Amino acid sequence: MAETKPRLGKADWLDAGLAVLETSGPEALAAEPLARTLGTTKGSFYWHFKDVPAFRLAVAAAWAERAVAVLMEAPDRESHTDALLRLSRPDPAEATMRGWGRQEPLVGEIVTALDGARRAALVKTLGELGLTNPEFAQIVHAAVIGMETLGDTAPLSTLLAAILALQEA
């Protein structure tokens, strides 16, 4: 009896695309290798996506949705410190997305929109602490980007502690 291939939905392909984006970058977002990884045919891919460029943009949009969801997920009674830590935690594919966004204008627009959402959330959280100068949010945001690019976000906690100390002073 012939083995049947699993039926995959659009979300399955996007999840697989996000995983590949994190580990291998946008160049690896291709129908055939993803179909092999998922144990299905390319026909399933083309059922959900017009072509590979459309898939790549859908993955970029899914990345932004995931990143914005993290920004908005504020648990009940989240402390300002925890909120700042959450808002300053880069997405696993963020550095890759930034590089891709410099090459592909539509992806760049997606990254820019996320940057705006993150800065707005930082301005709000810092404002609740009495730190109303929007440059604080810009500094934290720039530190997130820079430290993610360097591959070490651990010093962010030191920066956030310094900002919180300013609030207490």
C-alpha positions as CSV (number, residue, x, y, z in Angstrom):
1,M,0.0,0.0,0.0
2,A,1.3,3.4,-0.9
3,E,2.4,5.7,1.9
4,T,0.3,8.8,2.1
5,K,2.0,12.2,2.6
6,P,0.8,14.3,5.5
7,R,-1.7,17.1,4.8
8,L,-0.1,20.3,5.8
9,G,-1.8,23.7,6.3
10,K,-0.3,27.1,5.5
11,A,0.6,27.4,9.2
12,D,2.7,24.3,9.0
13,W,4.7,25.7,6.2
14,L,5.1,29.0,7.9
15,D,6.3,27.3,11.1
16,A,8.8,25.3,9.2
17,G,9.9,28.5,7.4
18,L,10.4,30.3,10.6
19,A,12.6,27.5,12.0
20,V,14.7,27.5,8.8
21,L,14.9,31.3,8.9
22,E,16.3,31.2,12.5
23,T,19.0,28.5,11.6
24,S,19.8,29.1,7.9
25,G,18.5,32.5,6.8
26,P,16.2,33.6,4.1
27,E,18.2,32.0,1.3
28,A,17.2,28.5,2.7
29,L,13.5,29.3,2.3
30,A,12.8,27.1,-0.7
31,A,10.0,24.7,-1.6
32,E,11.9,21.5,-2.3
33,P,14.1,21.3,0.9
34,L,11.2,22.3,3.1
35,A,9.0,19.7,1.5
36,R,11.7,17.0,2.2
37,T,12.0,18.2,5.8
38,L,8.2,18.1,6.2
39,G,7.9,14.7,4.5
40,T,5.5,16.0,1.8
41,T,5.5,17.1,-1.8
42,K,6.2,20.5,-3.4
43,G,2.6,20.4,-4.5
44,S,1.5,21.1,-1.0
45,F,3.7,24.1,-0.9
46,Y,2.3,25.5,-4.1
47,W,-1.2,24.9,-2.9
48,H,-0.7,27.5,-0.2
49,F,1.8,29.9,-1.8
50,K,2.0,31.3,-5.3
51,D,5.7,31.0,-5.5
52,V,8.9,31.0,-3.3
53,P,9.0,34.9,-3.1
54,A,5.4,35.0,-1.9
55,F,6.3,32.3,0.7
56,R,9.4,34.3,1.9
57,L,7.2,37.4,2.4
58,A,4.7,35.3,4.3
59,V,7.4,34.0,6.5
60,A,8.6,37.6,7.2
61,A,5.1,38.6,8.0
62,A,4.7,35.6,10.3
63,W,8.0,36.5,12.0
64,A,6.6,40.0,12.7
65,E,3.3,38.7,14.0
66,R,5.3,36.4,16.4
67,A,7.5,39.2,17.6
68,V,4.6,41.7,18.1
69,A,2.7,39.0,20.0
70,V,5.7,38.9,22.5
71,L,5.6,42.7,22.8
72,M,1.8,42.6,23.6
73,E,1.7,39.5,25.9
74,A,2.0,41.4,29.1
75,P,1.0,39.0,31.9
76,D,-1.3,40.2,34.7
77,R,0.7,42.0,37.4
78,E,3.9,42.0,35.3
79,S,6.5,44.2,37.1
80,H,8.0,47.0,35.1
81,T,11.4,45.2,35.4
82,D,9.9,42.1,33.9
83,A,8.2,44.2,31.2
84,L,11.5,45.8,30.2
85,L,13.2,42.5,30.1
86,R,10.5,41.1,27.9
87,L,10.5,44.1,25.6
88,S,14.3,44.0,25.2
89,R,14.5,40.3,24.4
90,P,15.2,40.0,20.7
91,D,13.4,37.4,18.6
92,P,15.7,34.5,17.6
93,A,15.6,35.5,14.0
94,E,15.9,39.2,14.5
95,A,19.5,39.7,13.4
96,T,18.7,37.6,10.3
97,M,15.6,39.7,9.6
98,R,17.5,42.9,9.9
99,G,20.1,41.7,7.4
100,W,17.4,40.5,5.0
101,G,15.6,43.8,5.4
102,R,18.6,45.7,4.1
103,Q,18.5,43.5,1.0
104,E,14.7,43.3,0.4
105,P,12.7,46.5,0.8
106,L,9.4,44.8,1.7
107,V,11.1,42.9,4.5
108,G,12.7,46.2,5.6
109,E,9.3,47.7,6.0
110,I,8.2,44.7,8.1
111,V,11.3,45.2,10.4
112,T,10.7,49.0,10.5
113,A,7.1,48.4,11.7
114,L,8.3,46.0,14.4
115,D,10.8,48.6,15.5
116,G,8.1,51.1,15.9
117,A,5.9,48.7,17.9
118,R,8.9,47.9,20.2
119,R,9.8,51.6,20.7
120,A,6.1,52.4,21.5
121,A,6.0,49.6,24.1
122,L,9.3,50.8,25.6
123,V,8.1,54.4,25.7
124,K,4.9,53.3,27.5
125,T,6.6,51.1,30.0
126,L,9.4,53.6,30.8
127,G,6.8,56.3,31.0
128,E,4.9,54.3,33.7
129,L,8.2,54.4,35.6
130,G,8.3,58.2,35.3
131,L,11.1,58.1,32.6
132,T,9.3,60.1,30.0
133,N,12.2,61.1,27.8
134,P,11.7,59.0,24.6
135,E,15.5,58.8,24.2
136,F,15.6,56.2,26.9
137,A,13.4,53.9,24.8
138,Q,15.6,54.7,21.7
139,I,18.7,53.8,23.7
140,V,17.3,50.5,24.9
141,H,16.1,49.7,21.4
142,A,19.5,50.5,19.9
143,A,21.1,48.3,22.6
144,V,18.8,45.4,21.7
145,I,19.7,45.6,18.1
146,G,23.5,46.1,18.7
147,M,23.9,43.4,21.2
148,E,21.9,40.9,19.2
149,T,24.1,41.7,16.2
150,L,27.2,41.1,18.4
151,G,25.6,37.8,19.6
152,D,25.6,38.6,23.3
153,T,22.5,40.2,24.9
154,A,23.5,39.5,28.5
155,P,24.7,43.1,29.1
156,L,21.2,44.3,28.4
157,S,20.3,43.4,32.0
158,T,23.0,45.8,33.2
159,L,21.6,48.6,31.0
160,L,18.1,48.0,32.3
161,A,19.3,48.0,35.9
162,A,21.0,51.3,35.3
163,I,17.8,52.8,33.8
164,L,15.8,51.5,36.7
165,A,18.3,53.0,39.1
166,L,17.8,56.4,37.4
167,Q,14.1,56.0,38.0
168,E,14.7,55.4,41.7
169,A,17.1,58.3,42.1
